[in-house]
């Protein structure tokens, strides 16, 4: 886990670590759901 930058560049809003982690988790969850849908389609 990368620590947030203590001095963000001017004009740039620092991103909260939780939000950054969320952006990484969302595609993984969507990919997992898509995988399950494909499996269900193959089964049925």
VEXTOR-431546 format. One line per 2 residues: number of its first residue (from 1); for each residue x negated, y, z of N, C-alpha, C, O. Coordinates in steps of 0.001 Angstrom, whole numbers, plus 500000, padded with zeros to 6 digits. Atoms other than C-alpha are relative to their C-alpha. Last residue first. Example, Ala and Ser with C-alpha at 12.3 -4.5 7.8 and 13.67 -1.06 7.14 Angstrom:
BEGIN
2	500820/498810/499940/486330/498940/507140/500770/501090/500730/500261/502198/500899 ~ 499110/498810/500000/487700/495500/507800/499100/501200/500000/498064/501181/500665
END
This chain:
BEGIN
44	498607/500054/500457/527453/476812/481405/500053/500287/498508/501134/500291/497919 ~ 499327/501108/499312/523919/475897/482471/501428/499846/499469/501865/498744/499141
42	500532/501279/500504/522164/478063/479850/500737/498824/500635/500994/497821/499969 ~ 499524/500161/501378/524439/481031/480609/499528/498655/499442/500277/497950/498764
40	498582/500372/499936/523815/480547/484347/500555/499786/498602/501340/498864/498379 ~ 499922/501383/499507/520036/480507/483756/501468/499538/500026/501783/498425/499605
38	500425/500889/501091/520252/483639/481582/500107/498547/500431/500544/497698/499654 ~ 498920/499994/500997/522292/485402/484291/499644/499067/498853/500489/498299/498394
36	498916/500853/499497/519759/484329/486933/501142/499930/498996/501736/498870/498799 ~ 500441/501395/500048/516895/485760/484878/501102/499058/500469/501334/498015/499857
34	499937/500397/501409/518763/489032/484313/499592/498532/499859/500191/497787/499083 ~ 498578/500181/500326/519328/489293/488078/500138/499526/498561/500924/498622/498276
32	499528/501214/499340/515615/488703/488734/501460/499725/499673/501835/498579/499426 ~ 500576/501114/500754/514624/491308/486139/500474/498681/500606/500793/497741/499878
30	499249/500101/501250/517031/493775/487740/499492/498828/499175/500278/498100/498569 ~ 498667/500535/499671/515505/493048/491160/500814/499816/498721/501465/498787/498535
28	500171/501399/499608/511942/493496/489821/501369/499364/500278/501640/498246/499839 ~ 500170/500831/501212/512929/496670/487970/499835/498518/500331/500290/497656/499579
26	498793/500032/500853/514378/498088/491236/499799/499180/498733/500627/498315/498448 ~ 499164/501155/499669/511436/497104/493487/501175/499874/499019/501564/498766/498651
24	500714/501228/500359/508788/499393/491983/500885/498777/500202/500741/497775/499502 ~ 500140/500015/501464/511056/502448/491917/499282/498750/499550/499475/498299/498420
22	498707/500305/500599/512043/501608/495492/499902/499918/498486/500486/499030/497866 ~ 499836/501449/499889/508400/501500/496608/501312/499583/499339/501384/498528/498708
20	500956/500591/500935/507958/505048/495287/500128/498479/500005/500093/497840/498953 ~ 499442/499819/501334/511153/506091/497061/499079/499352/498972/499538/498696/498037
18	498847/500902/500120/509900/504593/500329/500587/500089/498595/500937/499071/497998 ~ 500451/501375/500256/506468/506227/499950/501176/499043/499781/501083/498117/498975
16	500001/500812/498774/508098/509678/499632/499598/498567/499680/499983/498037/498638 ~ 498993/501052/500015/507030/511453/496413/499933/499207/501305/498857/498749/501689
14	500519/501285/499517/505197/514722/496869/501105/498962/500058/502198/499237/500553 ~ 499315/500423/498780/506756/517458/494714/499433/498655/500438/499426/497709/499650
12	499573/501394/500107/504225/518883/492264/500640/499574/501311/500059/499760/502380 ~ 498957/500120/501009/503916/522653/491821/500482/498568/499837/501404/498317/499060
10	498966/498951/499973/500599/522766/493663/501000/499819/498856/500619/499516/497725 ~ 500344/498898/500898/498759/519414/493735/501125/501020/499998/502292/500640/500086
8	499464/500142/501357/499563/517324/496784/499652/501207/499144/499490/502315/499654 ~ 499904/498673/500620/497215/517591/499781/500482/499848/498557/499673/499709/497640
6	499766/498964/498975/497660/514622/502152/500131/501390/499384/500837/502238/499931 ~ 501067/499004/500075/498112/512159/499239/500272/501119/501002/501352/501709/500976
4	499641/498785/500739/500446/509365/500331/498884/501033/500053/498171/501132/501052 ~ 499562/498931/499103/498690/506167/501522/500336/501238/499178/499641/501529/498205
2	500833/498797/500108/498551/503355/498977/500577/501093/500888/501782/501341/500885 ~ 499137/498808/500000/500000/500000/500000/499107/501233/500000/498189/501346/500812
END
